[in-house]
């Protein structure tokens, strides 16, 4: 009987110890579908970096009908990835998103135009049709057009905005003179479709001085009031940045990990490896901390919207270094 009791007690202690060591669950909502744009997170999971931090991370792909701010506001995620223009506009509307880390240092957003449209400089946009993504992605574009003094309501003295789907058909079919592209994705779709680089001219937001921060890590402000949640995010950011640095150093292997996680089967090795090479240029130089100057440039860009700016006042409390300061120790 004594031996039985000892065995039962030992078993109970093992179960209790196992329960106490159970990994903390984190649900991450991506901004878009599974692709190398999010390689750092897939790498962190695949290589066990999250496990080393006692985290069990669920990565939820996004899509054209998924808005990360809505997902987190509805309790469907603990942390989301979003572009800062969308996050700040959402915050002003009452969903109190806070940036806790910024893996992307540079913007990959561009307008890609056909040279046969006659466009040589941004001044030539006047009277043209420009493809624009919406669902929160339109804010940098609208701010840029406002700074150029171009109406987005059409006419000879403005631009006609074509609500662009998440493809490049409008420029291929000459429905638009320019379309929105990312350096790591849609631009290459145009090339693969048959147009050559010599037939195109690109205007990078980064080079035009209107770049805004992309793919930041956001949580709800109220969540940060909980010390346990803070600790969980410190570990999440630390592991995620380890994943991003590994991806930068091993781009082809990182792309392969992304492909292994693509349940849709829609992605190809060629495209994902090329994408990862471009993504590495955007995350280079970031240790996860948000640069105050980059943040200020984003805010200034969004507030230069004339009579209809993206945000009407300077945000308060929209980002914090509290998490990255601890994660980078």
C-alpha positions in Angstrom: 0.0 0.0 0.0 2.8 2.4 0.9 4.5 1.7 -2.4 1.2 2.3 -4.2 0.7 5.6 -2.4 4.3 6.6 -3.2 3.8 5.7 -6.9 0.5 7.6 -7.1 2.0 10.6 -5.4 5.0 10.6 -7.8 2.6 10.4 -10.7 0.5 13.3 -9.4 3.7 15.4 -9.0 4.8 14.6 -12.6 1.3 15.6 -13.9 1.4 18.8 -11.9 4.9 19.6 -13.1 3.9 18.9 -16.7 0.9 21.2 -16.3 3.0 24.0 -14.9 5.4 23.6 -17.9 2.6 23.8 -20.4 3.6 26.3 -23.1 1.8 29.6 -23.2 -0.5 29.9 -26.2 -0.2 32.8 -28.6 -2.4 33.4 -31.7 -0.8 35.5 -34.4 -2.9 36.9 -37.2 -1.0 37.6 -40.4 -1.8 40.5 -42.7 -1.9 38.3 -45.8 -1.7 34.7 -47.0 1.2 32.4 -46.2 4.3 33.7 -48.0 7.8 34.8 -47.4 6.6 38.2 -46.2 6.1 36.4 -42.9 9.0 34.0 -43.1 10.4 35.1 -39.7 7.4 33.7 -37.8 7.3 30.4 -39.7 11.0 30.0 -39.1 10.7 30.8 -35.4 8.1 28.0 -35.1 9.8 25.5 -37.4 13.2 25.9 -35.7 11.8 25.7 -32.2 12.6 29.3 -31.2 9.1 29.7 -29.9 9.4 26.4 -28.0 12.6 27.6 -26.4 10.6 30.5 -25.0 7.9 28.2 -23.8 5.4 29.4 -26.3 2.8 27.5 -28.4 2.2 29.9 -31.4 -0.7 29.5 -33.8 -0.1 31.4 -37.0 -3.3 32.3 -38.8 -3.0 33.3 -42.5 -4.8 36.3 -43.7 -6.5 37.0 -47.0 -8.5 39.6 -49.0 -11.4 39.5 -46.6 -9.5 39.4 -43.3 -8.6 42.7 -41.6 -6.2 42.1 -38.7 -7.6 45.0 -36.5 -11.0 43.5 -36.7 -9.7 40.0 -35.8 -7.9 41.2 -32.7 -10.8 43.5 -31.7 -13.1 40.5 -31.9 -10.8 38.3 -29.7 -9.6 36.2 -32.6 -5.9 36.9 -32.0 -3.5 38.0 -29.3 -1.2 39.8 -31.7 -1.5 41.0 -35.3 0.7 42.2 -38.1 -0.4 45.4 -39.8 0.9 48.4 -41.7 1.1 51.5 -39.4 -1.2 53.7 -41.5 -4.0 51.2 -41.1 -3.1 50.7 -37.4 -3.1 54.4 -36.6 -6.3 55.1 -38.5 -7.9 52.1 -36.7 -6.7 53.5 -33.3 -8.2 56.9 -34.0 -11.5 55.1 -34.7 -11.4 53.4 -31.2 -9.6 50.1 -31.6 -6.6 50.9 -29.5 -3.7 49.1 -31.3 -0.2 49.5 -30.0 3.0 48.8 -31.9 5.3 46.6 -29.7 7.9 45.8 -32.3 8.9 46.7 -35.9 10.8 43.9 -37.8 10.5 45.8 -41.1 12.8 48.8 -41.3 12.0 49.8 -44.9 8.9 50.0 -47.1 8.4 47.7 -50.1 5.5 49.7 -51.5 5.7 51.1 -55.1 3.6 52.4 -57.9 4.6 50.5 -61.1 3.7 52.2 -64.3 3.8 51.4 -68.0 6.3 53.6 -69.8 4.0 53.7 -72.8 1.6 55.7 -70.6 3.9 58.6 -70.9 4.6 58.8 -67.2 8.2 59.8 -66.3 7.8 61.6 -63.0 5.0 61.8 -60.3 3.9 65.1 -62.0 2.7 62.9 -64.9 0.2 61.1 -62.8 -2.3 63.9 -63.6 -5.1 62.6 -65.7 -4.0 59.0 -65.4 -5.7 55.9 -63.9 -3.9 54.4 -60.9 -4.6 51.1 -59.3 -4.9 51.2 -55.5 -5.3 48.6 -52.9 -7.9 49.3 -50.2 -8.8 47.6 -46.9 -6.4 49.9 -45.1 -3.6 49.8 -47.7 -4.8 52.9 -49.5 -3.8 55.4 -46.8 -0.1 56.0 -47.9 -1.3 56.5 -51.5 -4.0 59.0 -50.6 -1.6 61.0 -48.5 1.0 61.0 -51.3 -1.6 62.2 -53.8 -2.6 65.0 -51.4 1.0 66.1 -51.1 1.2 66.2 -54.9 -1.9 68.3 -55.0 -3.8 65.7 -57.1 -7.4 65.0 -56.5 -8.4 61.4 -56.4 -11.9 62.0 -57.8 -10.8 61.8 -61.4 -10.8 64.5 -64.1 -8.0 66.2 -66.0 -6.5 67.8 -62.9 -6.5 64.7 -60.7 -6.1 60.9 -60.9 -8.7 58.3 -61.4 -8.5 55.6 -58.7 -9.1 52.1 -59.8 -9.9 49.9 -56.8 -7.3 47.2 -57.4 -7.8 43.6 -56.6 -4.9 41.7 -55.2 -3.5 41.0 -58.7 -1.8 43.0 -61.5 -4.4 42.4 -64.2 -5.2 46.2 -64.7 -1.7 47.0 -65.9 -1.5 44.0 -68.1 -4.8 44.7 -69.7 -4.2 48.4 -69.9 -7.1 49.2 -67.6 -4.7 51.3 -65.5 -1.5 53.2 -66.3 0.0 52.2 -62.9 -0.8 49.7 -60.2 0.2 49.2 -56.6 3.0 46.7 -56.2 5.4 45.5 -53.5 9.1 45.1 -54.3 8.8 41.5 -53.2 5.6 40.3 -54.9 3.4 42.0 -57.4 6.2 43.7 -59.4 7.5 40.2 -60.2 4.1 39.0 -61.2 4.1 41.7 -63.8 7.5 40.6 -65.0 6.5 36.9 -65.1 3.3 37.9 -67.1 5.5 39.1 -69.9 6.3 42.8 -69.5 10.0 43.6 -69.1 11.7 45.9 -66.7 12.5 48.2 -69.6 8.8 48.6 -70.3 8.1 49.7 -66.7 9.0 52.6 -64.4 8.6 52.3 -60.7 8.1 54.9 -58.0 9.1 53.6 -54.6 7.4 55.2 -51.6 10.7 55.0 -49.7 12.5 57.1 -52.4 9.6 59.6 -52.7 9.8 60.5 -49.0 6.3 59.2 -48.3 7.2 55.7 -47.0 5.2 54.5 -44.0 6.0 51.6 -41.6 4.8 48.2 -42.7 4.4 44.8 -41.1 4.7 45.9 -37.5 3.6 43.8 -34.5 0.5 45.1 -32.7 -1.5 44.2 -29.6 -4.4 45.9 -27.9 -3.5 48.5 -25.3 -5.6 47.0 -22.5 -3.7 43.7 -22.9 -0.4 45.4 -22.0 -1.8 46.2 -18.6 -1.4 42.5 -17.7 2.1 41.6 -16.5 1.7 38.0 -17.7 0.8 39.2 -21.2 3.7 41.5 -21.2 6.1 38.7 -20.4 4.5 36.5 -23.1 5.0 39.2 -25.7 8.7 39.8 -24.6 9.3 36.1 -25.3 7.3 36.2 -28.5 9.2 39.2 -29.9 12.5 37.8 -28.9 11.8 34.5 -30.7 10.3 36.2 -33.7 13.3 38.4 -34.2 15.6 35.3 -33.9 13.5 33.8 -36.7 13.8 36.9 -38.8 17.6 37.1 -38.5 17.9 33.4 -39.3 15.7 34.0 -42.4 17.9 36.9 -43.5 21.0 34.7 -43.3 19.3 31.6 -44.8 16.9 33.0 -47.4 16.4 29.9 -49.5 15.9 27.7 -46.5 13.5 30.2 -45.0 11.5 30.2 -48.2 11.4 26.4 -48.2 10.0 26.5 -44.6 7.3 28.9 -45.8 6.4 26.5 -48.6 6.0 23.7 -46.2 3.4 25.8 -44.3 1.5 26.8 -47.4 -1.6 24.6 -47.1 -3.1 26.2 -50.3 -0.3 24.9 -52.5 -0.6 28.1 -54.5 3.0 29.3 -53.9 6.0 28.2 -56.0 9.6 27.8 -55.0 10.9 30.3 -57.6 8.5 33.0 -56.4 9.0 32.4 -52.7 12.8 32.3 -52.9 12.8 35.5 -54.9 10.4 37.1 -52.5 12.5 36.1 -49.5 15.5 37.8 -51.1 13.6 41.0 -51.4 12.1 40.8 -47.9 15.5 40.4 -46.4 16.4 43.9 -47.7 13.4 45.3 -45.8 14.1 43.7 -42.5 17.8 44.3 -42.7 19.0 46.8 -40.0 16.1 46.1 -37.7 16.5 44.4 -34.3 12.8 44.7 -33.7 12.9 48.1 -32.1 10.8 50.9 -33.6 12.9 53.8 -34.8 11.3 57.0 -33.4 12.3 58.9 -36.6 10.6 56.3 -38.8 7.5 56.6 -36.7 7.5 60.4 -36.9 7.9 60.2 -40.7 4.9 57.9 -40.9 2.7 60.2 -38.8 3.8 63.3 -40.7 3.0 61.6 -44.0 -0.4 60.6 -42.8 -1.2 64.1 -41.5 -0.3 65.8 -44.8 -3.6 64.9 -46.3 -4.9 68.4 -46.8 -8.6 68.7 -45.9 -8.9 65.0 -45.5 -5.9 63.6 -43.7 -5.6 59.9 -42.9 -5.4 60.8 -39.2 -6.7 64.1 -37.8 -4.3 64.4 -34.8 -1.0 63.2 -33.6 -1.5 59.8 -31.9 -0.7 59.3 -28.2 0.5 55.9 -26.9 0.4 54.3 -30.4 3.8 52.5 -29.8 5.9 51.4 -26.9 9.5 50.2 -26.5 8.6 48.4 -23.3 8.6 44.9 -25.0 11.6 45.3 -27.2 13.7 46.8 -24.4 13.2 43.7 -22.4 13.4 41.3 -25.3 16.8 42.6 -26.4 18.5 42.5 -23.1 
